């Protein structure tokens, strides 16, 4: 029980929310940065801005309809970093964790992108995942020791990340199963470290079918605006930022 509690605490801390800054705070933080003079005429017109406070950095996001860009400012306001900042503990890029906004996309596109479902719960939960993702594997271990599958009906959408070289082989192994229950079984086993996928060789027909399924999954990911794995969405397809609540 102690191990389970510690594991759930780790998951909660991994996905803890950042302190969201108000507009006045954001503008005060960026006013002395090298980018402020250039962007000032466009702020709140062509370009919007928001930010969060982390332990060592402020993460400021500039965005418009075409996309977004993050900059990082040290807490002492001495340095502005353009590009990527890696967390040496998690090995992942530092990113802002903004509160989830209501889903404004097409729900049917998301439902069409669900590749299989499992769980006996009454609450729908959509998961964007990659079987080679170490954070997805860690979450699987946490879920295995709880009543996660009894609380939720879980709908799986795959996002094979390009830097995971085995991801597609794992997905082909999982999706080649004939039934949803068998797909779910292979999914869990793969996340838990099984290497059965290495012995599987899909046929040309299976590859073609899976490619079409993943196209639908890709459209669902785009509709949800998922940026990585694992990402979770409730029955209304609103992103769940604090993953710790999934275990309550």
N, C-alpha and C positions, 0 to 999 in steps of 0.2 A: 504493500500500500504506500509506503514511504517513497519507493522508486516511482510509482505512478504519479504521486503528488508532485515530486520534483520535476518529472517530465512535463507535466501540464504547466507547471510554473515556467519552465523553459520556453514552451510554445507561446504562452501568454506574453512573456518578455520579448520574445523574438518579434512579435507582431504588435507591440504596444504602440498606441497612437502618439504622435508628436504634438507639441503645443502649437496650435495654429495662431499666427500673428494677425493682428488687425491691420487695416490699410495704413493707418498712421505709423504704426511700428515698422511696417515694411519699408515705407518711404524714408523714414529716418535712418534705417539701416543701409539702404542703397545709395543715399544721397552723396556719399563720399567715395563711391566706387568708380572705377574708370569707365563703366558703361552708362552711368547715370546721365551725363551731359548729352550723350548721343541719343538716348532713348526718351529723355524727358518730354520732348514735344509730342511724342506718340503715346505716352502713358495714359491709360483710361480712354483712349480714342481708338487707335489702331492696335495697341498692345495693352493687355491687362496684366496685372501682377498680383501674386500672392506668395506667402511664405510660411515656413514652420521653423521652430527652434528645436535643435537637437542638443546633445550634451556639449559638443565642441564646435558646432557650426550652425549658422543660419543657412537654410536652403531656400533660395528664392526662385520662383518659377515665373517666367515671362511667357505669355501665351496669347494666341489669336486663333482664328478659325482654321488656319493652316497647320498649327501644331504648337509645340511648347519647347522651352529650353530652360534648364536649371543652371544656376550659378551657386557657388558656395562661398560664404563669407565667414571668416573665423570669428569666434565670439568676442575677441578683443578689437574687432573691426580693422585690423591692420592689413589683412590679406584677402584678396578676391581670387577665387580659383575658377577658371573656365575649363570645362571638360568633365572628367570623371574623378570621383574620390572613392577609393576602395576602403572598406572596413577590414582591417587585418584579422579580426576575430571571425566574422562571418564569411569573409572572402567575397562579399557581394558589394556592388556599387551602392553608395549612399544615395538614398532617394527620399523625397518627402512623403509623408503619410497623411494625406488630407482626408477629412471626413467624406464619407461616400455621399454622392448626390443621387437623387431619384433616377431610376432608369428611364431614359427617353427614347430608347431604340425600339426595334421591331422584335417583340417577344417570340413571334413565330419563327423568325430566322434563328434565334437562339435554340428554340426547341428542336428545330430541324437539325441542328448541329450536335445534338446529344447522341453519342455513339453507343451508349448502353447505360442502364440504371441498375442500382442495387440498394438494399436496405429495406427494412420493414416499417420505418417510421412514418408518421403522418405529415411531417414537415418536409417540404421540398428544399433541396440544397443543390446548387449547380457548382461544379468544380472544374476550373481550367487547370489542367495538370500535364506533366511530362514524366513518364515513368523513370527516366534517368535523373531527374532533378533531385538532388540530395535533400532539399527542404521538403519536397513531396514525400520522400522516403521517411524522413524524420516524423512528419505529421502522421504517416501511416502507422508507425510504431506507437505513437501516442493514442491514435484512434483504436488500435487493436486491443488495448487494455481498458477500454471504456465501453459504454453502451451506445457509442456513436451510431452504429448501424441500426439500432432499435429506435433511435430518436428521429432519424432522417431517412428520407427517400432520396438517394444521392444520384445525380445525373452527371455523367462524365463527358467532358469536352477536352479533346487533346490539343495541346499546343507544343509540337516537337521543336525544341529550341535548337537553332543551327549549330551551336557549339557543343551539343551533346551528340557525339558520333554514333552512339548505339541506340538512340531514341527511336528511330524509325524501325529498326529491327525488332525492338521490344513491342512497339505498337502493332506491327504486322502480326507478331505472335499472338498478342491479346485479341485483336479484332478478327483473326482467322477462326476463332472458336465459333461453333454453330449456334449456341444459345447465349442469352444474356447472363445466365448464372455461370456458365463456363468462362465467359469473357471477364466477369467480375472476379472469378477465382484466379484466373491467370494474372489479372491486374494486381490483386493483392499479393500473390506469390512473387511477382516481379519486383514490386516495391519493397518487399521484405527480403530481397536478396537472391531469389531463385535465378539460376542460370539456364533454365529450360529453353528460354528464347534463343540461346546460342545454337541449339540443335535443330531449330525449326527453319525450314526452307519453303517459303510461300510459292505457290504456283503463279504463273503469269496472270491467270484469271483472278486469283486472290489479290495480287498486287494492284490490278486495275480496279477492282471493287473497292479496296481500301483507299486508294488514291481519290476516288469519287467521294467516299465518306469523309475523308479528311478535308476536302474542299468545302463541304458543308460545315465542318467543324471550324475551319479557318474563318468562314463568314460569321459564325457565331462569336468567335473570339473578337473579331473586328467590331461587331455590333455591341458587345459588352465593353469594348475598349480595354481589354485585359492587357497588362504590360509585362506579365511574368507569371511564374508558377511557384507555389500553388496560389490561385486566386479563387475566392469563394463568393457566392451570390445567394441571396435568400429567395423565397418564392416569388417575390416581385422583381427579381433580378437586380436588386440593389446590392452593391458590393459590401461584404462584411469585412471591415477593416481590422477589428479586434478579434483575432481568431480564438482567443481564450474563451469567449462566450459560447463557442460551439460545444464546449464540454460541460456547460452548466446544466 
